[in-house]
Structures are given as C-alpha cells and as structure tokens.
Amino acid sequence: MVSNVTKRFLRGTMPALDLGPIWLTLKLATVTTALLITIAVPLSAWLAHAPRRLRLPLHALVCMPLVLPPSVLGFYLLLAFSPNHGFGRLLKETVGISLAFSFPGLVIGSVLFSLPFMVNPVLAGFDALPASLSEASYVLGKSSLTTFLRVSLPNLRPALLSGTVLAFAHTLGEFGVVLMIGGKIPGVTRVASIAVFDEVESLHFGAAHAYALVLFAVSFVILLALFFLNRKSPRPF
C-alpha cells in the first residue's frame, strides 16, 4: 500500500517559486567568497612560509570544518554571537550589533565553514611555486610586495580559481551552520537549503523539488565551468 506521504509526493505540483531564498543564497555566497579571497590569500602565503611547528597545528585548525559536524561549529558560533555571552554581549553593548539570527552572522559563519575550501587549493599553489621565481625577482631589485603581486599571484591563478569556485559552491549548500546561527527568518536568514528543509517538513514536495533543482543546476554549472577553465589541469583540487 502506498503511504499518504508518497501519494502526496507523486501528486506534487510545481508551485510558484519564491525567489527570496535563492537570491539570499547567492548574496551570501558572493559576499562570503569575496571575504574568503581577501583572507585566504595572505593566510595561505603565511602558512606556506611558516615554520613547520606552527604550520601543522594552524593548518589543522583551519581545516577543522572539514571534519566537524556543522551543528558543532554552528553551536559554538551561536554561543559566541549570543548577547548573553562574552563576545556577543560586548558587541551588543558597544556598537549595538547582534550577530545571532542576522545576515552578518551568517556571513561570519560561512567564512569560517568554507575557509578550508579556499585555503587548501591556494596553499597547494604556493607550495608548488618554485623558489627560483621569487629569488629572481629579488635579484632584480623588486620588493616583497611587488614580487607577491606580479610574480606569485599570476602563477596562482588556477589555484585561486579552484578555491573561489569551491568556496562559492560550498556556501550555496550550507545547512547546519546557517540553521544554527541564523534560523529561518524570511528575507534575512532563510536561504535555499533551509527552504528545502522547511518545504519537505511541511510535505510541500513540489516546492522542495523546485529549490533543490535550482541549487543542483547552479552547482553543476559552477563545477562544469571550473573543469572547463582548468581543462589542462583535470584535478583542480
């Protein structure tokens, strides 16, 4: 016998899609990726030249989101952002900002959660750069900043592209972290992954399918573009 839930799924129709969660997801992914580029490039450069005794534990710390359940990271961020605890209380009392259940809070959580997806490809790119490139630049009298901007960064283009695409795509699919620290406030924190969960929980399978299909299509196009641009390097990560 077919269950009522299955019957409702089979009869599910495609409703008019509320684009709010989709646009909010794209906004979150764009802002997060821009911040990650700003943070991950100098961080990766520092890790690449850091002493081994510092690099190993710091790199492990950066990569913790790869193995931690998202709910764990989200829980600790929620405690940190709460106006009833140290950092959140200080922020609320000094500048009147509350990060819990807000878009800026989602951005901070997304940056931390997607950081290894940006750092690891860029760090691998720095590790692969021949030391002779920067040494030649120094011999020619170029400064460290000029060498970094005109020698290192251009040679890191494939790694930067891979990290950017992976961080953007990963942010699109975030669920546990954004749910813990943002909840599901329409127009503020209800991103597409949360919308899928809400619609399935309400047995609105048509709406859930619509949101899931958009996320699937966007993620596929992003990865396909990455493989096309890096077609000479079939393993971009």
N, C-alpha and C positions, 0 to 999 in steps of 0.2 A: 504494500500500500504506500502511495506517495504521501509524504508528510505535507502539512499545511505550508510549512516554510518553503519546501521545494516547489509546491504549486505556485506560491506567490513569486518565487524566483522565475519560474518558467513563464509566468504571465506578466513578468515585469516589463514595463514600457519605459522608453527613454524620455524622462521629463525635461522640461526647460531647465537648462543648466545655469545655476547661479555662478557667475564668473568671479565673484568676490574672492573665494578661497584660492582660485587659480592665480589671479593677479597678485594676491598677497604672498603666495608661494614664490612666484617669480621675483617679486620685490625682495623677499627675504634672501633668496639665493643670490641675487645680484649684489646686494649690499654686503652679504657675508663673504662672497668671493672677492670683492674689491678689498675688503679689510684683510682677508687672508693673504692676498698678494703683497699688501703693504707689510704685513707681519712676517710672513713665512720666508720671504727672500732674504732679509737681513738675518733672521734667526737661522736659516739653513747655512748661510755663509759663515756665521759664527760657529755653528756646530761642526762644519767641515774643517775648521782650523783649530777647534778646541782640543785641549789635551784629552787623551783617552779616558782618564779617570773622571773627567767632567762630562764628556760627550755621551758615554754609555748611559749613566743614570738620567741625564736630561733628555736624551732621545727616547729612552723608555717612558719617561713621564709624558712626553709629547704624544707618544703612541698609545697611551692608556685607553683612549676612547675606542681603539680597535678591539679591545678585549673586554672592556667594562660593559655590563648591561646599560643601555641608555637610561633606564629608570634610575640607576645608581647615580650617574652624573647629574641627571635632572633633579634628583632629590637633594643632593648637596648644593646645587646651584639655587634651588628653591629656598633652602635654609639661608644661604648667603644673601639672597635678594630680599628675604622677608624683613619688613620694617620692625619686627620684634627681635631681630638678632643684630649682632655687631655691625657688619658692613652695611647691611640694608638699613638699619636704624640710623647709622651715621650719614648715609646718603640722603635719607628722608629728612633728617633734622637740619643738615647743612645746605642742601640745594633743593630740597622739596621734591626729589625724584624717587619713584618707587619702580624698581625693575621687575618685580614679580607681576605676572599676568599683564605684560606690556610688550609692545613690539621691540623696543630696545633690549629688553631682557631676552627675547627670542634671538636677536642678533648675537648677543654675547654667548649664549648657549650654543648657537650654531657654529660660531667661530671656534669655540673650544672643541666641539664634537667633530668638526670637519678638518681641524688643524693637521692631523697626520696625513690626510689625503692630499694636502698641498705641500707639506714639508718633505715627505718621503721622496717624491719624484724630483723636487728641486735639490734636495740634499744629495741624491744619487747623481744628479747632473754636476754639482760642484765636485763630488768625489771623482768623477770621470774626466774633469778638465786637467789637461797636462800642466804641470807646474811651469813648464817652459814658456807658456803663453804669458802668464803674469810676469815672469822673470824678464822676458824680452821687453815687455812694456816698461818695467822699472829701469832697465838698462838704457832705454830711450829717453829717460827722464820724466816719465809720466807719473803722476801722483797715484795714491791708492784709490781715490775716488774715481779718477779718470780711467784707471785700469779696470775697476769694477764695472763702470758704466759702458765702456767702449770695447772691452775685451771679454770679460766674464759673462755679462748679461746676454750679448748677442749669441754666444755659444750655448747659452742655457735655454734658447727658445723652445726646443722640443720638450724639455722638462717642464718649463713654465706653462706651456700649452696643456700638457698632460695634467699637471696639478690643478690648473684653472678649471678644466673640464670636469675632472673627477670631483673637485670640491663643489662645483655648481650642481652636478648631478646628484651627489650625495645629499646636499642640502634639500634638494627637491623632495627626497623620500624620507626625510626625518619624521619620526613619530614620537618615540618615547620621551626624548628630551623636551620637545616643544609642548607635549601634553603636560609634562610635569611642571614646567616653569611658566607656561602660557595659558593652559586650559584651552578653552574653545570659545572665546569671545568673538562673535561675528564682526568682521571688519577690522579686528585688532590682532587676534592670535589664532583664529580658526583657518589654518592652512589646509591645503588639499588633502594631505594624508589624514588629518583629523576629520575632515568632511567625509572621507571614505568610511572611516570607523563609525562615525555618527549615523550615516545612512544605513550601513549594514546592521548596526544595533537597533535601528528603527524598522528594519526589514524593508527598507526602500532600496531594493537591489538595482533598480534601473538607474537611480541617481548615483549609487556607489559605483556602478559599472562606468558611468559617464566620467566621473572624476578619475577613476583608475585608468581608464583608456587614455585620457589626456596625459596623465603622468607617464604612462608607458610609452606613448608616442613621443613626448618631449625627450625623455631619457634615451630612447632608441636613436632619435635624430642626433642628439648631442654626441653619443658614443660613436655613431657612424661617421660624423664629421671629424671626430678626433682620429679615428682609424684612417680616414681618407687623407687628412693633413699630414699624418705621420706614417704614410704608407711605405716609406723607405725604412721605417723602424717598426716592424709588426708587433713589438711588445712594448707599448708606451709606458707601461707601469710594471 
